[in-house]
Amino acid sequence: MDTTHHLIVAHDVTNVGTDRSQLFQMAQKTQAILETDALDVVADRGYFSSTEILACDEAGITVTLPKPQTSGNKGKGLFVKQDFRYVPGEDVYLCPAGERLVHHFTNEEKGLTLHRYWTNACQSCAIRDRCTTGRERRITRWEHEHILEAVQQRLDEHPEKMRQRRETVEHTFGTIKSWMGATHFQMKTLKRVATEMALHVLAYNLKRVINIFGINQLMAAMRV
């Protein structure tokens, strides 16, 4: 969706159960349609994927989206990763108690290169009960973590973008679902459902253009 006129720029139909692998594909498709080298994309947390965000960054696509909170530490009253400050020049993390978590080793997990940090001062720490139940608190840092940090910084500086996303995408999605009725798609097989969805998108965009410019201007533009 474009945020100016609320037109659907790109869409796709997939039978994949989550959106985590769709961010770069949809952003790249939008980038090609708009014929632009730079693009600002706002998505919800369901699209969060480190590798997808990296691919967008390498393609000149600026992404803003929240990171899912998968750790249960906050609910337990424990410090979370955001409470530990990374110092790039020294390659260390500073914990809430002021201790330095240094880099100990690097390994690969699920195709990601991860750096591991910890300190041996945890056992004598006065606030250890607020940090970890283990021997020491360990922090993991992806080799491209700075890109994820930039995404979070953009979200912190512009929290209104998430409201803007809801007001554009969710409204449109709800409108089309209302048109479809209770049964939603009438067709079967991915190819036929994709065609049916494309017709819904075309109808929505045509109605938007008529509301914005009027039927006469639309007809004149179609004759050109």
Secondary structure, 3 states (H helix, E strand, C coil): CCCCCCCCCCCCCCCCCCCCCCHHHHHHHHHHHHCCCCEEEECCHHHCCHHHHHHHHHCCEEEECCCCCCCCCCCCCCCCHHHCEEECCCCEEECCCCCEEEEEEEEEECCEEEEEEECCCHHHCCCHHHCCCCCCCCEEEECCHHHHHHHHHHHHHCCHHHHHHHHHHHHHHHHHHHHHCCCCCCCCCHHHHHHHHHHHHHHHHHHHHHHHHCHHHHHHHHHC
